[in-house]
């Protein structure tokens, strides 16, 4: 019986058949919004940041996009 003293798992939880962690690049798309510049209440602020995240993804991922001012 073989034991494992330490096992590192990649960010996506995948482990190779040999038990080694599978290295995967982590990609980030970030949307930023500031109260009250991008939304006067919680709902409008969340909608603005959600829109900014999707614009970051559309522009090629690995980007930070600021919400458009109201």
VOPAGU-2260 file (C-alpha; in pm, 1 decimal, decimal comma):
REM VOPAGU-2260
SITE   aa  ch    i         X         Y         Z
SITE  UNK   A    0       0,0       0,0       0,0
SITE  UNK   A    1     138,7     339,1     -99,8
SITE  UNK   A    2      63,6     651,2     104,5
SITE  UNK   A    3      73,2    1014,7       9,2
SITE  UNK   A    4     232,5    1251,6     257,5
SITE  UNK   A    5     159,3    1566,5      58,7
SITE  UNK   A    6     -52,1    1626,1    -250,1
SITE  UNK   A    7     -87,2    1959,8    -418,8
SITE  UNK   A    8    -396,5    2005,4    -629,3
SITE  UNK   A    9    -420,5    2263,0    -904,9
SITE  UNK   A   10    -669,7    2548,2    -877,8
SITE  UNK   A   11    -928,2    2361,1   -1082,8
SITE  UNK   A   12    -904,9    2052,3    -859,8
SITE  UNK   A   13    -756,8    1823,0   -1125,6
SITE  UNK   A   14    -486,1    1573,3   -1044,0
SITE  UNK   A   15    -288,9    1378,8   -1303,4
SITE  UNK   A   16    -307,3     995,8   -1314,0
SITE  UNK   A   17      34,6     981,9   -1146,6
SITE  UNK   A   18     -95,0    1181,4    -853,2
SITE  UNK   A   19      93,0    1495,8    -950,4
SITE  UNK   A   20     -89,7    1824,2    -959,2
SITE  UNK   A   21    -176,6    1940,6   -1309,2
SITE  UNK   A   22     -47,2    2292,0   -1362,2
SITE  UNK   A   23    -305,3    2521,1   -1515,0
SITE  UNK   A   24    -285,2    2893,2   -1575,0
SITE  UNK   A   25    -540,7    3093,8   -1384,7
SITE  UNK   A   26    -708,5    3368,8   -1582,9
SITE  UNK   A   27    -887,7    3666,5   -1435,8
SITE  UNK   A   28   -1146,1    3905,6   -1573,1
SITE  UNK   A   29   -1219,2    4182,8   -1324,8
SITE  UNK   A   30   -1485,9    4449,7   -1327,2
SITE  UNK   A   31   -1452,7    4751,6   -1098,3
SITE  UNK   A   32   -1720,7    4997,2    -989,9
SITE  UNK   A   33   -1722,1    5275,6    -730,8
SITE  UNK   A   34   -2018,5    5409,6    -534,1
SITE  UNK   A   35   -2173,9    5654,3    -621,7
SITE  UNK   A   36   -1989,2    5720,2    -950,4
SITE  UNK   A   37   -2107,1    5397,6   -1117,0
SITE  UNK   A   38   -2432,0    5336,3    -929,9
SITE  UNK   A   39   -2645,5    5528,5    -685,3
SITE  UNK   A   40   -2772,1    5215,9    -508,0
SITE  UNK   A   41   -2663,4    4856,5    -458,2
SITE  UNK   A   42   -2862,9    4720,0    -751,4
SITE  UNK   A   43   -2731,0    4970,7   -1004,6
SITE  UNK   A   44   -2375,4    4929,2    -870,6
SITE  UNK   A   45   -2393,6    4550,3    -910,6
SITE  UNK   A   46   -2534,3    4585,1   -1261,9
SITE  UNK   A   47   -2250,7    4823,8   -1352,8
SITE  UNK   A   48   -1979,0    4591,7   -1221,2
SITE  UNK   A   49   -2141,5    4290,6   -1388,8
SITE  UNK   A   50   -2135,8    4476,5   -1720,5
SITE  UNK   A   51   -1770,0    4566,8   -1663,3
SITE  UNK   A   52   -1676,2    4201,6   -1600,8
SITE  UNK   A   53   -1836,7    4090,5   -1926,1
SITE  UNK   A   54   -1665,9    4372,3   -2117,1
SITE  UNK   A   55   -1333,5    4253,7   -1971,1
SITE  UNK   A   56   -1405,1    3898,5   -2090,9
SITE  UNK   A   57   -1504,4    4023,0   -2436,3
SITE  UNK   A   58   -1174,7    4212,3   -2464,8
SITE  UNK   A   59    -967,8    3897,2   -2428,0
SITE  UNK   A   60    -968,8    3797,8   -2060,2
SITE  UNK   A   61    -687,6    3873,1   -1815,5
SITE  UNK   A   62    -811,5    4231,9   -1799,6
SITE  UNK   A   63    -955,0    4478,2   -1552,2
SITE  UNK   A   64   -1230,1    4707,3   -1680,2
SITE  UNK   A   65   -1387,0    4996,0   -1490,6
SITE  UNK   A   66   -1761,2    5046,6   -1512,1
SITE  UNK   A   67   -1888,7    5332,4   -1724,0
SITE  UNK   A   68   -1997,0    5641,2   -1528,9
SITE  UNK   A   69   -2369,0    5701,9   -1505,9
